[in-house]
């Protein structure tokens, strides 16, 4: 049942987004009672975020692939940025995540520890990626967190300009 909620939730979120999708629509699509939904998820925001995290796992795999390849740091950074932007452009769900107000809605509805854990995992994966290429090349030994913040800024600017 949980898997079915994730699948149907994904379909509805991709079409209507987080704001316009209701728990009623999700439960109708899965054929379960509304009360049963809450046995699996505390809110539609929690369901959305879990689907988002599944979708975002591309980043983790991309980092692993880049670090295990023989490419140089400059190429790895360029390719990572290009692939990240392309994947988000191709993913209806990831595009919905960056719609105005969605992140704020998640901040209001999700437990802070869940968001903090997600952000910390993102940061640690990024730090590992940056440090790997700093050690492997002549890449300037800047603070990895500053480099990651720079990449995030580029990414967010590109999302807001689309």
MODELLER restraints for C-alpha pairs under 7 A, 6 or more apart:
rsr = mdl.restraints
at = mdl.atoms
rsr.add(forms.Gaussian(group=physical.xy_distance, feature=features.Distance(at['CA:2:A'], at['CA:40:A']), mean=6.49, stdev=0.5))
rsr.add(forms.Gaussian(group=physical.xy_distance, feature=features.Distance(at['CA:4:A'], at['CA:30:A']), mean=6.42, stdev=0.5))
rsr.add(forms.Gaussian(group=physical.xy_distance, feature=features.Distance(at['CA:5:A'], at['CA:30:A']), mean=6.32, stdev=0.5))
rsr.add(forms.Gaussian(group=physical.xy_distance, feature=features.Distance(at['CA:6:A'], at['CA:47:A']), mean=6.91, stdev=0.5))
rsr.add(forms.Gaussian(group=physical.xy_distance, feature=features.Distance(at['CA:6:A'], at['CA:51:A']), mean=6.43, stdev=0.5))
rsr.add(forms.Gaussian(group=physical.xy_distance, feature=features.Distance(at['CA:8:A'], at['CA:26:A']), mean=6.52, stdev=0.5))
rsr.add(forms.Gaussian(group=physical.xy_distance, feature=features.Distance(at['CA:8:A'], at['CA:29:A']), mean=6.39, stdev=0.5))
rsr.add(forms.Gaussian(group=physical.xy_distance, feature=features.Distance(at['CA:8:A'], at['CA:30:A']), mean=6.49, stdev=0.5))
rsr.add(forms.Gaussian(group=physical.xy_distance, feature=features.Distance(at['CA:9:A'], at['CA:26:A']), mean=5.84, stdev=0.5))
rsr.add(forms.Gaussian(group=physical.xy_distance, feature=features.Distance(at['CA:10:A'], at['CA:51:A']), mean=6.59, stdev=0.5))
rsr.add(forms.Gaussian(group=physical.xy_distance, feature=features.Distance(at['CA:12:A'], at['CA:21:A']), mean=6.50, stdev=0.5))
rsr.add(forms.Gaussian(group=physical.xy_distance, feature=features.Distance(at['CA:13:A'], at['CA:21:A']), mean=6.30, stdev=0.5))
rsr.add(forms.Gaussian(group=physical.xy_distance, feature=features.Distance(at['CA:13:A'], at['CA:93:A']), mean=6.70, stdev=0.5))
rsr.add(forms.Gaussian(group=physical.xy_distance, feature=features.Distance(at['CA:14:A'], at['CA:92:A']), mean=5.31, stdev=0.5))
rsr.add(forms.Gaussian(group=physical.xy_distance, feature=features.Distance(at['CA:14:A'], at['CA:93:A']), mean=4.98, stdev=0.5))
rsr.add(forms.Gaussian(group=physical.xy_distance, feature=features.Distance(at['CA:14:A'], at['CA:96:A']), mean=6.93, stdev=0.5))
rsr.add(forms.Gaussian(group=physical.xy_distance, feature=features.Distance(at['CA:17:A'], at['CA:96:A']), mean=5.70, stdev=0.5))
rsr.add(forms.Gaussian(group=physical.xy_distance, feature=features.Distance(at['CA:18:A'], at['CA:102:A']), mean=6.90, stdev=0.5))
rsr.add(forms.Gaussian(group=physical.xy_distance, feature=features.Distance(at['CA:23:A'], at['CA:44:A']), mean=6.13, stdev=0.5))
rsr.add(forms.Gaussian(group=physical.xy_distance, feature=features.Distance(at['CA:24:A'], at['CA:34:A']), mean=6.41, stdev=0.5))
rsr.add(forms.Gaussian(group=physical.xy_distance, feature=features.Distance(at['CA:27:A'], at['CA:33:A']), mean=6.22, stdev=0.5))
rsr.add(forms.Gaussian(group=physical.xy_distance, feature=features.Distance(at['CA:27:A'], at['CA:34:A']), mean=5.71, stdev=0.5))
rsr.add(forms.Gaussian(group=physical.xy_distance, feature=features.Distance(at['CA:27:A'], at['CA:37:A']), mean=6.77, stdev=0.5))
rsr.add(forms.Gaussian(group=physical.xy_distance, feature=features.Distance(at['CA:41:A'], at['CA:47:A']), mean=6.11, stdev=0.5))
rsr.add(forms.Gaussian(group=physical.xy_distance, feature=features.Distance(at['CA:45:A'], at['CA:106:A']), mean=6.01, stdev=0.5))
rsr.add(forms.Gaussian(group=physical.xy_distance, feature=features.Distance(at['CA:45:A'], at['CA:109:A']), mean=6.50, stdev=0.5))
rsr.add(forms.Gaussian(group=physical.xy_distance, feature=features.Distance(at['CA:45:A'], at['CA:110:A']), mean=6.82, stdev=0.5))
rsr.add(forms.Gaussian(group=physical.xy_distance, feature=features.Distance(at['CA:46:A'], at['CA:110:A']), mean=6.33, stdev=0.5))
rsr.add(forms.Gaussian(group=physical.xy_distance, feature=features.Distance(at['CA:52:A'], at['CA:94:A']), mean=6.82, stdev=0.5))
rsr.add(forms.Gaussian(group=physical.xy_distance, feature=features.Distance(at['CA:63:A'], at['CA:129:A']), mean=6.30, stdev=0.5))
rsr.add(forms.Gaussian(group=physical.xy_distance, feature=features.Distance(at['CA:66:A'], at['CA:76:A']), mean=6.16, stdev=0.5))
rsr.add(forms.Gaussian(group=physical.xy_distance, feature=features.Distance(at['CA:67:A'], at['CA:129:A']), mean=6.98, stdev=0.5))
rsr.add(forms.Gaussian(group=physical.xy_distance, feature=features.Distance(at['CA:67:A'], at['CA:132:A']), mean=6.95, stdev=0.5))
rsr.add(forms.Gaussian(group=physical.xy_distance, feature=features.Distance(at['CA:73:A'], at['CA:133:A']), mean=5.27, stdev=0.5))
rsr.add(forms.Gaussian(group=physical.xy_distance, feature=features.Distance(at['CA:73:A'], at['CA:137:A']), mean=6.36, stdev=0.5))
rsr.add(forms.Gaussian(group=physical.xy_distance, feature=features.Distance(at['CA:88:A'], at['CA:94:A']), mean=5.49, stdev=0.5))
rsr.add(forms.Gaussian(group=physical.xy_distance, feature=features.Distance(at['CA:88:A'], at['CA:95:A']), mean=6.04, stdev=0.5))
rsr.add(forms.Gaussian(group=physical.xy_distance, feature=features.Distance(at['CA:89:A'], at['CA:95:A']), mean=6.65, stdev=0.5))
rsr.add(forms.Gaussian(group=physical.xy_distance, feature=features.Distance(at['CA:97:A'], at['CA:103:A']), mean=6.88, stdev=0.5))
rsr.add(forms.Gaussian(group=physical.xy_distance, feature=features.Distance(at['CA:98:A'], at['CA:159:A']), mean=6.99, stdev=0.5))
rsr.add(forms.Gaussian(group=physical.xy_distance, feature=features.Distance(at['CA:126:A'], at['CA:148:A']), mean=6.43, stdev=0.5))
rsr.add(forms.Gaussian(group=physical.xy_distance, feature=features.Distance(at['CA:127:A'], at['CA:144:A']), mean=5.46, stdev=0.5))
rsr.add(forms.Gaussian(group=physical.xy_distance, feature=features.Distance(at['CA:127:A'], at['CA:145:A']), mean=6.63, stdev=0.5))
rsr.add(forms.Gaussian(group=physical.xy_distance, feature=features.Distance(at['CA:130:A'], at['CA:144:A']), mean=5.90, stdev=0.5))
rsr.add(forms.Gaussian(group=physical.xy_distance, feature=features.Distance(at['CA:131:A'], at['CA:144:A']), mean=6.81, stdev=0.5))
rsr.add(forms.Gaussian(group=physical.xy_distance, feature=features.Distance(at['CA:133:A'], at['CA:139:A']), mean=6.96, stdev=0.5))
rsr.add(forms.Gaussian(group=physical.xy_distance, feature=features.Distance(at['CA:134:A'], at['CA:140:A']), mean=6.85, stdev=0.5))
rsr.add(forms.Gaussian(group=physical.xy_distance, feature=features.Distance(at['CA:134:A'], at['CA:141:A']), mean=6.33, stdev=0.5))
